[in-house]
Amino acid sequence: MINPLFISLRLLDVIDILLVAVLLYQLYNLVKGTITIRILAGIVVVLVIWKTVEVLQMELVANILGQFIGMGAIAVIIIFQPELRKFLVRLGNHQFLRKATRGSFFNFSPMESNDELDHAEMSRAIWNLSARKTGALIVFTQRNDLSNYESTGIRLNSEFSVELIESIFYKNNPLHDGAVIIKDNTIKAASCVLPVSDRQDIPSKFGLRHRAAIGISEHSDVKVVTISEETGQVHFIEKGNINLIDRNSLESELDDFLS
């Protein structure tokens, strides 16, 4: 006997499902590796709790959560305003249609492996800058899309080299202010503006550079290195935590994150 579900499934239903899948996939690409994914997880937890207390007929808690969920649409627009704006910009971009014609919305083929960053050479560049007390802010990312931060600076897309990193942060170079973003073996951009953490528990000895490093690490799954221009000290920042680090430990951290 033929299942009625397959009899009633029309071509338009298939197209409908595919369009929803495309939209969900594009939204996932926007939020992966950022704090947004954790917010979404929190929303899912609230929904699960709400349905659970409804089943258990815990009316008071269910009503409170129901009121909270009722305001969800407005809350989502407020919380995810940057992501929604970025998504709409992407929809309006001519590259969106180009991707559709190429069929590249879903790419199930293995990711092209770029050359890996030479951790020892990166460490050498950092300690050369440290020895000269040259201030620096370097963001390391692996799979995250940081294009919104890259767009605030100067896009380079240059192969990493010790000399290039040192020249970027040379104090008379117009690119030395702001952050450098590195992905794989590529210096994606320089002189980038990062979100500054507004936490009150950050020691006063840390200035804007360190607060920006903490801020980006709170918003994205990245590792950040700062060099103080006053002391030459090197700090390693991840998930909002900042720690003084030595050369061997830094190479180990970069190896674990980028390998």
C-alpha positions, 0 to 999 in steps of 0.5 A, spaced: 500 500 500 502 506 498 503 511 503 499 517 502 504 522 504 508 520 498 501 521 494 500 528 496 507 530 496 508 535 490 513 538 486 512 545 490 513 542 496 520 539 494 522 546 492 519 549 499 523 544 503 529 546 499 528 553 500 527 553 507 534 548 507 538 554 503 535 559 508 537 555 514 544 553 511 546 561 510 543 563 517 548 557 520 554 560 516 553 567 519 552 565 526 557 559 526 563 560 531 560 566 534 556 568 541 550 567 537 550 560 536 550 560 544 544 564 544 540 560 540 542 554 544 539 558 550 533 559 546 532 552 544 533 550 552 528 555 554 523 552 549 524 545 551 523 547 558 517 550 556 514 544 553 516 540 558 512 544 564 506 544 559 506 536 559 507 536 566 501 541 567 505 546 571 501 551 569 504 557 573 511 556 570 508 554 563 504 561 563 510 565 565 515 561 560 509 562 555 509 570 556 516 570 555 516 566 549 510 570 546 515 576 546 520 572 542 519 575 535 521 582 538 527 579 542 530 575 536 530 582 532 533 586 537 538 580 539 540 578 532 540 585 529 547 585 526 546 578 523 539 579 520 542 585 517 548 581 514 543 576 512 539 581 508 545 584 505 548 578 502 541 576 499 541 583 496 548 582 493 549 579 486 554 574 488 548 571 492 545 569 485 551 567 482 552 562 488 545 559 486 547 558 479 553 555 481 550 550 486 554 552 491 549 554 497 551 547 499 558 544 498 559 537 501 566 536 498 572 537 502 574 544 504 580 546 500 586 545 505 590 552 505 597 552 507 598 551 515 601 557 518 608 556 520 607 557 528 614 557 529 615 563 524 609 566 527 612 566 534 618 569 532 615 575 529 611 576 535 617 576 539 621 580 535 615 585 536 615 584 543 623 585 544 622 592 540 616 594 544 612 594 538 604 594 540 600 589 536 593 586 536 593 579 532 587 575 531 587 568 529 581 564 526 580 557 523 573 556 520 570 563 522 567 568 518 570 574 520 569 578 514 564 583 517 571 585 522 575 585 516 571 590 512 573 595 517 580 595 515 584 594 509 584 587 506 590 584 504 589 577 503 597 576 503 601 570 504 604 570 512 611 572 513 615 575 519 617 581 515 610 583 513 607 582 520 613 586 523 612 592 517 605 592 518 605 594 526 611 598 525 609 605 528 610 609 522 606 604 518 599 607 517 596 600 518 599 599 525 593 601 528 588 596 529 588 589 529 591 584 524 586 578 522 590 571 520 586 565 517 590 559 515 597 562 512 593 568 510 593 575 513 586 577 511 586 584 513 590 589 517 588 596 521 581 592 523 576 595 528 574 590 533 568 590 538 571 593 545 569 589 551 565 593 556 566 588 562 568 592 569 572 586 572 578 587 567 584 590 570 585 598 569 592 596 566 589 593 560 588 599 555 583 599 549 588 594 545 587 589 550 579 590 551 578 589 544 582 583 544 577 580 550 571 583 546 572 579 539 574 573 543 567 573 547 564 574 540 567 569 536 571 562 537 578 566 535 585 566 539 588 573 540 595 575 541 597 582 544 603 585 545 604 591 550 608 597 547 609 599 554 612 593 557 613 588 551 609 583 554 605 578 550 598 576 552 594 570 549 586 571 549 581 566 548 573 566 550 574 572 554 580 570 558 587 574 558 593 571 560 601 572 560 604 567 556 611 565 554 614 563 547 613 555 548 606 556 551 604 560 545 607 556 540 603 550 543 596 554 543 597 556 536 599 549 534 592 546 538 588 551 535 590 551 528 592 544 526 
